Amino acid sequence: MLTKAIIIKKQNTNEYDQWVTCYTEEFGKLKTVAKSILKPTSIQALHLDIFNLAEFELINGRGMPIITGAQVVDTFRGIKNSLAKTAVAYFFTEVIDKMVFENDRDEELWSFLINFFNELNKNDANPGILLRQGQSRLLDVLGYLPETGSCKVCDYKLGDGELGAFNQELGGVICNRCFLSGHGGVLISREDFSLLRLNLNMRFNLNRYRRSVLDGMFEYISGSKFYSLELLSVIK
């Protein structure tokens, strides 16, 4: 089986082998094994670097497929040369690792990943802005984008100029009146509210990472912290 994939995660196993988690075009997320990749003479090691877009064959193995004949298609050097871009790319690979099931092909998710990595790879790309735009788009692709048109408590219709709070238990936005009356939630900034409505052409300045309600949504849905967000918080 021949496939293209973005390398998501690698873990050492045995003396010279590695488990390679990747998101493939044909099969969705897969956990595979790369034999002898840790040997000094291994040709596949550089081709299967984290974040690489690679093409390889898969053969049946004991428990999981085995990668053979890997060839790099794109190393996304612009991402790897920037610590901030690396942390942003790391966030999206963490999402795939923690929130996407294996062997579930999704053409829309594959297209999102390829387009996002290509945009992030550009020299003039702002990693902070792309992080927020990518988060809202990915929530939509995965089916977790919350309802923002009306309050989840009183059904009040929220206009474009109105803000509210995100209630994780209700899975959507509540109006300010319900928030002030005691219903729990996290207040949403004007920028985040526009992003949740997929207004991706909005203009805003984001030269340095700051905590967003979008971060909390991913952590709530996955039930875990994201190490990439901790890394972004210390990058100046």
C-alpha positions as CSV (number, residue, x, y, z in Angstrom):
1,M,0.0,0.0,0.0
2,L,1.5,3.3,-1.1
3,T,0.4,6.5,0.8
4,K,1.4,10.1,1.6
5,A,1.4,11.2,5.2
6,I,2.4,13.9,7.6
7,I,4.6,12.6,10.5
8,I,2.8,13.3,13.8
9,K,4.8,11.6,16.5
10,K,7.7,9.1,17.0
11,Q,8.6,6.8,19.9
12,N,11.5,4.5,20.4
13,T,10.8,0.8,20.7
14,N,13.2,-2.1,20.9
15,E,16.8,-1.2,20.2
16,Y,16.7,0.3,16.7
17,D,13.0,0.6,15.9
18,Q,10.5,3.5,16.2
19,W,6.7,3.7,16.4
20,V,5.7,6.4,13.9
21,T,2.2,8.0,14.2
22,C,1.2,9.7,11.0
23,Y,-1.9,11.1,9.3
24,T,-2.2,9.5,5.9
25,E,-4.1,10.6,2.8
26,E,-5.6,7.2,2.2
27,F,-6.2,5.7,5.7
28,G,-6.4,8.6,8.2
29,K,-4.4,8.4,11.3
30,L,-2.1,5.3,11.6
31,K,0.3,4.0,14.1
32,T,3.1,2.2,12.2
33,V,6.6,0.9,12.9
34,A,9.9,1.9,11.2
35,K,12.4,-0.9,11.4
36,S,16.1,-0.2,12.1
37,I,15.5,3.6,11.8
38,L,17.8,4.3,14.8
39,K,20.8,2.7,13.2
40,P,23.5,5.1,12.0
41,T,23.2,3.7,8.5
42,S,19.4,4.2,8.3
43,I,18.3,6.0,5.1
44,Q,14.7,6.4,6.3
45,A,15.5,8.5,9.4
46,L,15.7,11.9,7.7
47,H,12.7,11.1,5.5
48,L,10.5,10.4,8.5
49,D,11.4,13.4,10.5
50,I,8.5,15.1,12.6
51,F,6.3,17.3,10.5
52,N,7.6,15.9,7.2
53,L,5.2,15.2,4.4
54,A,6.5,11.8,3.1
55,E,5.5,9.1,0.7
56,F,6.1,5.4,1.6
57,E,4.8,1.9,1.3
58,L,3.1,0.0,4.1
59,I,3.4,-3.8,4.5
60,N,1.6,-6.0,7.0
61,G,3.5,-6.6,10.3
62,R,2.7,-8.1,13.7
63,G,0.1,-5.8,15.2
64,M,0.8,-2.7,13.1
65,P,1.9,-1.8,9.5
66,I,5.6,-1.5,8.7
67,I,7.0,1.5,6.8
68,T,9.3,0.8,3.8
69,G,10.8,2.9,1.1
70,A,10.1,6.3,2.6
71,Q,10.8,9.4,0.5
72,V,10.3,12.9,1.8
73,V,8.0,15.2,-0.3
74,D,8.3,18.4,1.8
75,T,10.3,19.0,5.0
76,F,8.5,22.3,5.7
77,R,11.8,24.0,6.4
78,G,10.2,27.3,7.1
79,I,8.4,25.8,10.1
80,K,11.4,24.1,11.5
81,N,13.6,27.2,11.3
82,S,11.2,29.1,13.6
83,L,10.6,28.1,17.2
84,A,7.2,29.8,17.2
85,K,6.1,28.1,14.0
86,T,7.4,24.8,15.3
87,A,5.3,25.2,18.5
88,V,2.2,26.0,16.4
89,A,2.7,23.0,14.2
90,Y,3.3,20.9,17.3
91,F,-0.2,22.0,18.6
92,F,-2.0,20.6,15.6
93,T,-0.1,17.3,15.6
94,E,-1.0,17.0,19.3
95,V,-4.7,17.5,18.4
96,I,-4.4,14.7,15.8
97,D,-2.7,12.4,18.2
98,K,-5.1,13.1,21.1
99,M,-8.5,13.7,19.4
100,V,-8.6,11.7,16.1
101,F,-9.4,8.0,15.9
102,E,-7.1,5.6,14.0
103,N,-8.1,4.2,10.6
104,D,-10.8,6.8,9.9
105,R,-10.1,8.4,6.6
106,D,-11.2,12.1,6.4
107,E,-10.5,14.0,3.2
108,E,-11.4,17.3,4.7
109,L,-9.0,16.8,7.6
110,W,-6.2,15.8,5.3
111,S,-6.8,18.9,3.1
112,F,-6.9,21.1,6.2
113,L,-3.5,19.8,7.4
114,I,-1.8,20.1,4.1
115,N,-3.1,23.6,3.5
116,F,-2.3,24.7,7.0
117,F,1.3,23.4,7.0
118,N,1.9,25.1,3.6
119,E,0.6,28.4,4.9
120,L,2.5,28.2,8.1
121,N,5.7,27.3,6.1
122,K,5.6,30.7,4.3
123,N,8.3,33.2,5.4
124,D,5.7,36.0,5.9
125,A,3.2,33.9,7.8
126,N,2.2,35.1,11.3
127,P,2.2,32.0,13.5
128,G,0.0,33.6,16.2
129,I,-2.8,34.5,13.7
130,L,-2.6,31.2,11.9
131,L,-2.8,29.4,15.2
132,R,-6.2,31.0,16.0
133,Q,-7.6,30.8,12.5
134,G,-6.5,27.1,12.3
135,Q,-8.0,26.3,15.7
136,S,-11.4,27.6,14.7
137,R,-11.3,25.8,11.3
138,L,-10.1,22.6,12.9
139,L,-13.0,22.7,15.5
140,D,-15.3,22.9,12.5
141,V,-13.7,20.1,10.6
142,L,-13.8,17.8,13.6
143,G,-17.4,18.7,14.4
144,Y,-16.7,20.5,17.7
145,L,-17.4,24.1,16.7
146,P,-19.8,25.5,19.3
147,E,-23.2,27.1,18.5
148,T,-22.8,30.9,18.5
149,G,-26.0,32.0,17.0
150,S,-28.1,31.9,20.1
151,C,-27.8,31.5,23.9
152,K,-27.8,27.9,25.0
153,V,-29.8,28.8,28.1
154,C,-32.5,31.2,27.0
155,D,-32.2,30.9,23.2
156,Y,-31.7,34.7,22.8
157,K,-30.4,35.5,19.3
158,L,-26.8,36.9,19.5
159,G,-26.1,39.6,17.0
160,D,-22.7,40.2,15.3
161,G,-21.8,43.0,17.8
162,E,-22.8,41.0,20.9
163,L,-20.4,39.0,23.0
164,G,-21.1,36.2,25.5
165,A,-19.4,33.4,27.4
166,F,-18.5,29.9,26.4
167,N,-20.1,27.2,28.6
168,Q,-18.3,24.0,28.3
169,E,-21.0,21.8,29.8
170,L,-23.6,23.2,27.5
171,G,-21.3,23.1,24.5
172,G,-22.0,26.6,23.3
173,V,-22.3,30.3,24.0
174,I,-24.5,31.9,26.6
175,C,-25.5,35.5,26.6
176,N,-24.2,38.1,29.0
177,R,-27.5,38.2,30.9
178,C,-27.5,34.4,31.6
179,F,-23.8,34.6,32.5
180,L,-24.4,37.4,35.0
181,S,-27.4,35.5,36.5
182,G,-25.1,32.7,37.6
183,H,-24.6,30.3,34.7
184,G,-21.0,29.3,34.4
185,G,-18.8,30.1,31.5
186,V,-15.6,31.7,30.2
187,L,-16.0,35.2,28.7
188,I,-15.2,35.4,25.0
189,S,-13.1,38.2,23.6
190,R,-14.3,40.0,20.4
191,E,-11.5,38.3,18.4
192,D,-12.3,34.8,19.6
193,F,-16.1,35.3,19.0
194,S,-15.4,36.3,15.4
195,L,-13.1,33.2,15.0
196,L,-15.8,30.9,16.4
197,R,-18.1,32.3,13.7
198,L,-15.5,31.4,11.2
199,N,-14.9,35.1,10.3
200,L,-11.3,34.2,9.3
201,N,-10.7,37.5,7.4
202,M,-10.8,39.6,10.5
203,R,-7.9,41.9,11.2
204,F,-6.1,41.7,14.5
205,N,-2.6,42.0,15.9
206,L,-1.2,38.9,17.6
207,N,2.6,39.0,17.7
208,R,2.8,37.0,20.9
209,Y,0.8,34.1,22.3
210,R,-1.8,34.8,24.9
211,R,-4.3,32.4,26.4
212,S,-7.6,32.0,24.4
213,V,-11.0,30.4,25.0
214,L,-10.1,28.3,21.9
215,D,-7.2,26.7,23.8
216,G,-9.6,25.7,26.6
217,M,-12.0,24.1,24.1
218,F,-9.4,21.7,22.8
219,E,-8.2,20.9,26.4
220,Y,-11.8,20.3,27.5
221,I,-12.7,18.1,24.5
222,S,-9.5,16.0,24.7
223,G,-9.5,15.9,28.5
224,S,-5.7,16.7,28.6
225,K,-3.3,19.6,28.5
226,F,-1.3,20.6,25.4
227,Y,2.4,20.8,25.9
228,S,2.7,22.9,22.7
229,L,0.6,25.7,24.4
230,E,2.9,25.7,27.4
231,L,5.8,26.1,24.9
232,L,4.1,28.9,23.1
233,S,3.6,30.8,26.4
234,V,7.3,31.1,27.0
235,I,8.4,32.0,23.5
236,K,9.0,35.8,23.1
